Amino acid sequence: MSDVLTFIEGPIGRIRLNRPKALHALTHAMCTEILAALDRWRGDTAVEVVMIDHAEGRGFCAGGDIRMIAASGAADGVEARAFFHEEYRMNHRLFTCAKPTIAFMDGVTMGGGVGIALPCAFRVATENTKFAMPETAIGLFLDVGGGWYLSRLPGRMGQYLGLTGARLNGAECVALGLATHFIPAEKLDEVKRTITGDAEALADILAAASVDTGPAAILNHAQAIDRLFASDVLEDVLAALEADSGAFAAETLATLRTRSPQAMKVSLKLLRDGAAMPTFEDEMRQEYAVATRIVQRPDIVEGVRAVIVDKDNAPRWNPPTPDGVTDHMIDRIFAPLDAADEWTPAL
């Protein structure tokens, strides 16, 4: 059976991720099929709503095909670049979809899963939601539109989430605007059936099924995050954390000391640039240029080895410290591609 199921059910275009053993992590073929389905439905007046969920298991989507990306990056990088190009086209098509879109973020929603969920007009969290952008832990960066979405969060929350990869629960996603609704997982099947029976009432159906999330713990640290992550310079952030005697700062500093210095500096620049990016297409074009450089630098291979393959959680980053990641290095990573090589949206 296919790793992603695309079909029409009444007035609903259904995209159902179907790779449970990998927590529905995206492959190149899955991105291609999702993009093709969105293109088919774009002019189909019978399709009123696009709905994205997963078939089974505890993950909505755990990310992208990280092992392939690292293996390709260690070689010529061609396969990894092709994957990013297609994935970003899919992300952009979802972002620009004229039909109402809804993602059910029931379970692990990380990396590539965030790139599928956040473009949607309606984003449903549950008590199972585990949301994160953990790329700095494997030497990658905030892609799939992360520079766009996280830079638009309240205060400096995007910088905190982007650098640490901190996990959010469903209540926290709603509090930050990453999710639009909170619905208990046991109600989801009923909600999907009701939407299928009355697609025009989508917004009302979701509102009626939503429940109070309870407190969002991340908000307890919002003021500290705004203060500690106030700078776009990584060394300043680390200095602020070192100077703070609180437990939250100490825990956060310990986390950042395990992250790739290069990935953190790249992510900070993406967030700064993303806040002023004119369009999402421009965001994707820049992220693709960055991806083509990052994928063949040492940290992605080492990060995947340490976290995914050997699981020793002891990556040896290169450069190993923030001061080794020079402004010149960052400028080269962010340099625009030649016109023949740059990312373009699907027609």
Beta strands, then each sheet from edge to edge (+ up, - down):
strand 1: 4-9
strand 2: 12-17
strand 3: 49-54
strand 4: 59-61
strand 5: 101-105
strand 6: 108-110
strand 7: 122-125
strand 8: 130-132
strand 9: 181-182
sheet 1: 1+ 2- 3- 5- 7- 9-
sheet 2: 4+ 6+ 8+
end
